[in-house]
């Protein structure tokens, strides 16, 4: 009995030194963020925004804040580069493609998509600055 316990402890100690792939790492997530505004350009608060993986049907949900800002964190690994996605808000929807470099495990992956009235506008070039601003605002 003592021998079995010692073996289990030795095995546990050995495995503790093996690094595990954490799902919170950059290369396991894809961020979709943006702002939702009505036809007059006013922020829309409290609306559910949904990102659907077309391949699996699995969805991730976010909600707009008082500024109309939303952030959705999806679990997409390196193998998901190029995967089709659907972004929905009520009846409005648009198709997206998960675009990122699977070899880059340093930078955040994602896109910015705004809804202006009934029109989705993808602004990939604004993704990093919007994320930086959102993270800075959350620390205050």
FILUMPA-326548 format. One record per residue (C-alpha): residue number from 1; residue in one letter; z, x, y. Coordinates in pm, 1 decimal. Each point is the difference from the previous one (the first is absolute). Example, Ala and Ser with C-alpha at 12.3 -4.5 7.8 and 13.67 -1.06 7.14 Angstrom:
SITE  kepa  koltor         z         x         y
SITE     1       A     780.0    1230.0    -450.0
SITE     2       S     -66.0     137.0     344.0
//
This chain:
SITE  kepa  koltor         z         x         y
SITE     1       X       0.0       0.0       0.0
SITE     2       X      96.5     279.0     243.1
SITE     3       X    -316.5     184.3     -97.1
SITE     4       X    -217.2    -303.3      85.4
SITE     5       X     175.9     -40.7     335.6
SITE     6       X     -55.0     369.1      78.1
SITE     7       X    -368.2     -34.8     -87.2
SITE     8       X     -37.0    -302.9     229.0
SITE     9       X     173.7     182.6     286.0
SITE    10       X    -218.0     308.1     -50.3
SITE    11       X    -315.0    -212.1      -0.1
SITE    12       X     111.8    -188.5     312.5
SITE    13       X      74.5     328.0     175.9
SITE    14       X    -341.9     141.1     -95.0
SITE    15       X    -183.9    -309.2     119.7
SITE    16       X     191.1      -3.9     328.0
SITE    17       X    -185.7     317.0      97.9
SITE    18       X    -341.5    -160.4     -52.7
SITE    19       X    -140.6    -136.3     327.6
SITE    20       X     -88.5    -368.4     -19.5
SITE    21       X    -287.3    -156.3     189.9
SITE    22       X     163.0    -224.5     256.5
SITE    23       X    -184.9    -315.0      97.4
SITE    24       X     109.1      36.2     361.1
SITE    25       X    -218.8     311.0      32.4
SITE    26       X    -303.2     -17.8     230.6
SITE    27       X    -246.8       8.7    -289.2
SITE    28       X     140.0    -320.8    -149.2
SITE    29       X     -30.7    -221.7     303.4
SITE    30       X    -268.3    -142.2     224.6
SITE    31       X      96.9    -153.6     333.2
SITE    32       X    -178.9    -282.2     177.2
SITE    33       X     129.5     -74.5     347.2
SITE    34       X    -117.1    -164.5     316.8
SITE    35       X      52.5    -273.7     252.9
SITE    36       X     -68.4    -372.4     -16.4
SITE    37       X     -95.6    -175.5     324.1
SITE    38       X    -117.3    -351.3      74.3
SITE    39       X    -332.2     -80.7     168.2
SITE    40       X     159.1      59.4     344.9
SITE    41       X     130.2     344.6     -98.8
SITE    42       X     364.1    -106.2     -37.5
SITE    43       X     204.1     151.7    -288.4
SITE    44       X      55.9    -227.5    -298.7
SITE    45       X     351.2      37.3    -146.6
SITE    46       X     136.8    -106.0    -337.7
SITE    47       X    -329.2     -18.3    -188.2
SITE    48       X     -39.6     121.0    -356.0
SITE    49       X    -272.0     259.7     -59.0
SITE    50       X    -104.0      71.1    -358.1
SITE    51       X    -187.2     294.8    -151.9
SITE    52       X    -155.3     -67.6    -342.6
SITE    53       X    -126.9     261.0    -244.1
SITE    54       X    -327.0    -158.4    -113.2
SITE    55       X       7.9     197.6    -325.9
SITE    56       X     337.9    -134.3    -115.2
SITE    57       X      68.1    -304.6     218.0
SITE    58       X     338.1     148.9      91.2
SITE    59       X      99.8     -63.5     359.7
SITE    60       X     225.1     160.7     258.5
SITE    61       X     141.8    -202.4     287.8
SITE    62       X     104.7      80.2     355.4
SITE    63       X      98.3    -208.6     300.4
SITE    64       X     -82.1      30.6     367.6
SITE    65       X     280.5      78.8     241.8
SITE    66       X      39.9    -127.0     358.0
SITE    67       X    -277.7     237.3     115.0
SITE    68       X    -235.5    -122.8    -273.1
SITE    69       X      37.5     330.0    -188.1
SITE    70       X      -2.4       9.7    -380.3
SITE    71       X      29.1     277.7    -258.9
SITE    72       X     -83.8     -36.1    -367.9
SITE    73       X      84.6     274.6    -248.7
SITE    74       X    -213.0     -18.4    -314.5
SITE    75       X      40.9     210.7    -310.9
SITE    76       X    -331.6     178.4     -47.3
SITE    77       X     -20.4     334.4    -176.8
SITE    78       X    -268.3     267.5      16.3
SITE    79       X    -212.8    -189.1    -252.3
SITE    80       X     -25.8    -296.0     241.1
SITE    81       X    -221.3     174.5     257.5
SITE    82       X    -295.8    -227.4      72.9
SITE    83       X     171.8    -307.7    -141.9
SITE    84       X     -93.7    -333.3     163.3
SITE    85       X     278.0    -191.4     174.7
SITE    86       X      23.1    -336.0     175.9
SITE    87       X     214.5     -55.0     308.5
SITE    88       X     102.9    -360.8      66.8
SITE    89       X     176.1    -187.3     273.7
SITE    90       X      -8.6    -373.6     -59.6
SITE    91       X    -362.9     -96.3     -58.3
SITE    92       X    -133.4     313.4     168.4
SITE    93       X     -88.0     288.1    -229.7
SITE    94       X    -192.1     325.2      -1.5
SITE    95       X    -104.3     257.4    -258.8
SITE    96       X     125.3     357.7      24.0
SITE    97       X     -52.3     316.2    -200.0
SITE    98       X     287.6     239.1     -71.1
SITE    99       X    -140.7     312.3     162.7
SITE   100       X     194.5     324.2     -37.3
SITE   101       X     -30.5     349.8    -139.5
SITE   102       X     170.1       1.1    -342.6
SITE   103       X      56.5     375.8      29.3
SITE   104       X     206.2     -42.2     319.6
SITE   105       X     363.3     -57.9     -97.8
SITE   106       X     135.7      72.9     347.2
SITE   107       X    -139.7    -253.9     247.2
SITE   108       X      79.3    -371.3      -1.9
SITE   109       X    -283.4    -211.0    -137.1
SITE   110       X    -109.9    -326.1     149.7
SITE   111       X    -186.0    -188.9     267.0
SITE   112       X      59.3    -216.1     303.2
SITE   113       X    -140.8    -350.8       0.6
SITE   114       X      54.9    -233.9     295.1
SITE   115       X     -63.7    -373.6       0.4
SITE   116       X    -123.4    -115.9     337.8
SITE   117       X     -29.8    -377.8      -3.7
SITE   118       X    -196.0     -51.5    -322.1
SITE   119       X    -167.7     341.1      -8.5
SITE   120       X     130.2     298.2    -200.0
SITE   121       X     -63.3     338.6     160.3
SITE   122       X      61.3     313.9    -207.9
SITE   123       X      97.9     298.2     211.1
SITE   124       X      44.7     287.1    -244.8
SITE   125       X       5.3     259.6     278.5
SITE   126       X     309.9    -168.3     148.2
SITE   127       X     197.6      -1.4    -326.4
SITE   128       X     199.8     322.1      46.3
SITE   129       X      91.9     -58.9     364.4
SITE   130       X     105.9    -358.6     -72.5
SITE   131       X     210.8     110.2    -297.8
SITE   132       X     164.1     275.4     206.1
SITE   133       X      78.1    -249.5     275.0
SITE   134       X     138.8    -254.6    -249.5
SITE   135       X     222.6     261.4    -166.1
SITE   136       X     125.0     117.6     338.8
SITE   137       X      81.6    -356.6     103.7
SITE   138       X     189.4     -64.6    -323.5
SITE   139       X     232.4     295.8      68.0
SITE   140       X     110.8    -143.9     335.4
//
